[in-house]
Amino acid sequence: MRENGAVTSATRQPETPASPMVPPRLIATDLDGTLLRDDKSVSPRTVAALAAAEDAGIEVFFVTGRPARWMDVVSDHVHGHGLAICGNGAAVVDLHGGPGTHRFVKVRELARENALDAVRLLRDAAPGTVYAVEQTYGFYQEPAYPKLHMETPDMLAPAEQLLAPDASGADEPVLKILAYHPEIDPDAFLTLARLAIGDRANVTRSSPSALLEISGPGVSKASTLALCCAERGISHEEVVAFGDMPNDVEMLTWAGQSYAMGNAHPDVIAAASGRTVANNEDGVAVVIERMLAERV
């Protein structure tokens, strides 16, 4: 989940086609830095490519770190099933209702006990870390947590209080906690947090800053996408995936074909089987157009 603001794309990189083994039945694409341009828009070319894929019988899944309430940017571009995977796999959401009426189809919550353990362990390992709590409908944060997002928090309090059994909104599932550090290098912070937290939670990042996203054990874009595909009788070999940041790595590794954007993090480039051009150059649409042309 990126901060609210543009993220500059890297210099144009050459395209490297993935090696198709079987005809694709599903496209799984990240949003920020991947499908969306830096101004958070969906280009007309990309809109047309997504519609063409659906018309060809290929399902499209948006798979993002964004919460459901931030999905308005693509609500007009869902077809068919209308489902999206949000919160790095913590929720499957039906977007058919349009802005403000999203329905949660599946929730893979972070147990409050695990969340409290993660907060404690990371505070010890990285003093100065501050937290926010993302729930199905609410957003809560510590007073020192910076204003990184597009909304006003529902409550300000220490994370231990926000995650307490009797906290406001305690009957609402926690999807993930966000951990921010003002000084540590983002990749170093991710490594440190994974070592500190261990198997108590899944830790990743999608921001260019030292902002981590902490979900339930085993919860990732890949694992929830795998569940959705299994329900449809779609194998991982029949999936084409796109991404740009570390929270996409598992999904790109799992998919039969995968593409790192021209602006992707080095770990994403290493994980993907192919490369496309940057998000600002409609890299997802470039691959879809070529893929559909090869089916003719």
C-alpha positions in Angstrom: 0.0 0.0 0.0 1.7 3.1 -1.2 1.6 6.5 0.6 -0.7 9.0 -1.0 1.5 10.6 -3.6 3.3 10.0 -6.9 6.1 7.5 -7.1 8.5 8.2 -9.9 9.1 5.4 -12.4 12.5 4.2 -13.2 14.2 4.6 -16.5 12.6 2.6 -19.3 13.8 -1.0 -19.3 13.7 -3.5 -22.2 10.9 -6.0 -22.3 11.5 -9.6 -21.6 8.6 -11.9 -22.5 7.7 -14.6 -20.1 7.7 -18.2 -21.5 4.0 -19.2 -21.9 3.5 -22.8 -21.1 -0.4 -23.0 -21.2 -3.0 -20.5 -22.3 -3.8 -18.0 -19.5 -7.2 -18.1 -17.9 -6.6 -15.4 -15.3 -4.7 -12.1 -15.0 -3.7 -11.0 -11.5 -2.4 -7.4 -11.3 -1.2 -5.2 -8.6 -2.4 -1.6 -8.7 0.0 1.1 -7.4 3.1 1.2 -9.4 1.8 -1.5 -11.7 -1.6 -1.0 -13.3 -2.0 2.6 -12.1 0.1 5.4 -13.4 1.9 7.6 -10.9 -1.1 10.0 -10.9 -3.2 7.1 -9.7 -5.2 7.0 -13.0 -6.0 4.0 -15.2 -5.0 5.0 -18.8 -7.5 4.5 -21.6 -5.2 2.0 -23.2 -5.2 -0.1 -20.0 -9.0 0.1 -19.6 -9.3 -1.2 -23.2 -6.8 -4.0 -22.6 -8.6 -5.2 -19.4 -11.9 -5.2 -21.3 -10.4 -7.1 -24.2 -9.0 -9.7 -21.8 -12.4 -10.2 -20.2 -14.1 -10.4 -23.6 -11.6 -13.1 -24.5 -12.6 -15.2 -21.5 -9.7 -14.3 -19.3 -10.7 -13.2 -15.8 -9.0 -10.2 -14.3 -8.2 -9.9 -10.6 -7.0 -6.7 -9.0 -4.6 -7.8 -6.2 -3.5 -5.0 -4.0 -2.3 -3.8 -0.6 -5.0 -1.2 -0.7 -8.0 -1.4 1.7 -11.4 -1.9 0.2 -12.4 1.7 0.7 -9.5 2.8 -1.6 -10.8 0.7 -4.5 -12.9 3.4 -6.1 -10.1 4.1 -8.6 -10.8 0.7 -10.3 -14.5 0.1 -9.4 -15.6 1.2 -12.9 -13.2 -1.2 -14.6 -14.3 -4.5 -13.0 -16.0 -7.0 -15.2 -17.5 -10.5 -14.7 -16.9 -11.7 -11.2 -16.2 -8.2 -9.8 -13.9 -9.4 -7.1 -10.6 -7.9 -5.9 -8.0 -9.1 -3.4 -7.3 -6.3 -0.9 -5.0 -5.7 2.0 -2.2 -8.0 0.6 -4.5 -11.0 0.7 -6.4 -10.2 3.9 -9.7 -9.7 2.2 -11.6 -10.6 -1.0 -14.0 -7.8 -1.9 -16.9 -7.6 -4.3 -16.7 -4.3 -6.1 -19.9 -4.6 -8.0 -21.8 -2.4 -5.6 -19.7 0.6 -6.6 -18.0 3.2 -4.3 -18.9 2.9 -0.6 -20.9 -0.3 -1.0 -18.1 -2.9 -1.3 -19.0 -6.3 0.2 -16.4 -8.5 2.0 -16.6 -12.0 0.5 -13.6 -13.5 2.5 -11.6 -12.1 5.4 -8.3 -13.6 6.6 -7.8 -11.6 9.7 -4.7 -11.0 11.9 -5.5 -12.2 15.4 -5.1 -9.5 18.0 -2.8 -11.7 20.0 -0.5 -12.1 17.0 -0.7 -8.4 16.3 0.2 -7.4 19.8 3.2 -9.9 19.7 4.4 -8.3 16.5 4.1 -4.8 17.9 6.1 -5.8 21.0 8.8 -7.7 19.1 9.3 -5.0 16.6 9.4 -2.2 19.2 12.2 -4.1 20.9 14.1 -4.7 17.7 13.6 -1.2 16.2 12.9 1.5 18.9 11.1 4.4 17.4 8.7 2.3 15.3 5.1 3.7 15.2 2.0 1.8 14.2 -1.4 2.0 12.6 -4.2 -0.6 12.6 -6.2 -1.4 9.4 -9.5 -3.1 10.1 -12.3 -4.1 7.7 -13.9 -0.7 7.9 -11.9 1.4 10.4 -8.4 2.9 10.4 -6.7 3.6 13.7 -3.2 4.9 14.5 -0.7 6.0 17.1 -0.4 9.8 17.7 3.2 9.8 16.3 2.3 7.8 13.2 2.8 10.2 10.2 0.0 11.2 7.9 0.8 8.9 5.0 -2.6 8.0 3.9 -5.7 9.5 2.3 -7.9 9.6 5.4 -8.3 10.8 8.9 -7.9 8.0 11.6 -10.9 6.9 13.5 -8.9 7.0 16.8 -5.5 8.0 18.1 -4.0 5.8 20.8 -1.0 3.5 21.5 -1.1 0.3 19.4 -1.4 -1.8 22.5 -4.6 0.1 23.4 -5.9 0.0 19.8 -5.5 -3.8 19.7 -6.8 -4.5 23.2 -9.8 -7.0 23.5 -12.0 -4.2 24.8 -10.8 -1.5 22.2 -13.2 0.5 20.1 -14.0 -1.6 17.1 -12.8 -4.8 18.8 -15.6 -6.7 17.2 -14.2 -5.8 13.7 -11.5 -8.0 12.2 -7.9 -6.6 12.0 -6.6 -7.0 8.4 -3.1 -5.8 9.0 -1.0 -3.5 11.1 1.3 -0.9 9.6 4.7 -0.2 11.1 6.7 2.9 10.2 10.2 3.9 11.1 11.5 7.4 10.3 15.2 6.5 9.9 15.9 2.9 8.9 16.5 1.9 5.3 13.2 0.3 4.0 14.8 -3.0 2.9 16.8 -3.3 6.1 13.6 -2.6 8.1 11.8 -5.4 6.3 14.6 -7.9 7.0 14.9 -6.9 10.6 11.1 -7.2 11.1 10.9 -10.6 9.5 13.6 -11.9 11.8 12.1 -10.3 14.9 8.5 -11.3 14.3 9.2 -14.8 12.9 6.1 -16.9 12.3 3.8 -14.7 14.4 2.8 -12.8 11.3 3.6 -12.2 7.6 5.6 -9.0 7.0 6.1 -7.3 3.7 6.2 -3.8 2.2 5.0 -1.9 -0.9 6.0 1.6 0.0 9.3 3.4 -1.0 9.6 4.5 2.6 10.2 2.3 5.7 6.6 1.4 6.0 5.9 -2.3 6.6 2.6 -4.2 6.3 2.0 -7.0 8.8 -0.7 -9.6 8.1 -1.8 -12.9 9.6 0.6 -15.9 9.3 0.5 -17.3 5.8 -1.6 -14.4 4.5 -0.3 -12.9 1.3 -1.4 -11.9 -2.2 -0.2 -15.3 -3.5 -2.0 -17.5 -0.9 -5.4 -15.7 -1.3 -5.1 -15.7 -5.1 -4.4 -19.4 -4.9 -7.6 -19.9 -2.9 -9.6 -17.8 -5.4 -8.1 -19.8 -8.3 -8.8 -23.1 -6.7 -12.5 -22.2 -6.4 -12.5 -21.6 -10.1 -10.6 -24.7 -11.1 -7.7 -22.5 -12.3 -4.2 -23.8 -11.9 -1.2 -21.5 -11.1 0.2 -22.4 -14.6 -2.9 -20.6 -16.1 -2.2 -17.3 -14.2 -0.4 -14.3 -15.5 0.7 -11.9 -12.8 2.1 -8.3 -12.7 3.8 -6.4 -9.9 6.5 -4.0 -8.8 7.2 -4.2 -5.1 8.2 -6.8 -2.4 4.6 -7.5 -1.5 4.2 -8.9 -5.1 7.1 -11.4 -4.9 5.2 -14.4 -3.7 2.4 -13.9 -6.3 4.9 -13.5 -9.1 6.8 -16.6 -8.0 3.5 -18.6 -7.8 2.0 -17.6 -11.1 2.8 -19.6 -14.3 3.8 -16.4 -16.1 4.8 -13.2 -14.3 6.0 -9.8 -15.2 8.0 -7.2 -13.3 7.3 -3.6 -14.2 10.1 -1.5 -15.7 10.0 0.5 -12.4 10.1 -2.6 -10.2 12.1 -3.3 -7.1 15.2 -5.6 -7.7 13.6 -8.4 -5.7 10.6 -8.3 -8.0 12.7 -8.4 -11.1 14.5 -11.5 -9.7 11.2 -13.2 -8.9 9.4 -12.6 -12.2 9.7 -14.7 -15.3 9.5 -11.7 -17.6 9.7 -7.9 -17.7 7.6 -5.2 -19.2 7.8 -1.4 -19.4 7.0 0.9 -16.5 3.6 1.7 -15.2 3.6 5.1 -16.7 4.1 3.4 -20.1 1.1 1.0 -19.7 3.3 -2.0 -19.1 0.4 -4.2 -18.2 -1.6 -3.3 -21.3 1.5 -3.9 -23.5 1.7 -7.6 -22.3 -2.1 -8.1 -22.5 -2.3 -6.8 -26.0 0.6 -9.0 -27.1 -0.9 -12.0 -25.3 -4.3 -11.6 -27.0 -2.7 -11.0 -30.4 -0.9 -14.4 -30.0 -4.2 -16.1 -29.4 -5.6 -15.1 -32.7 
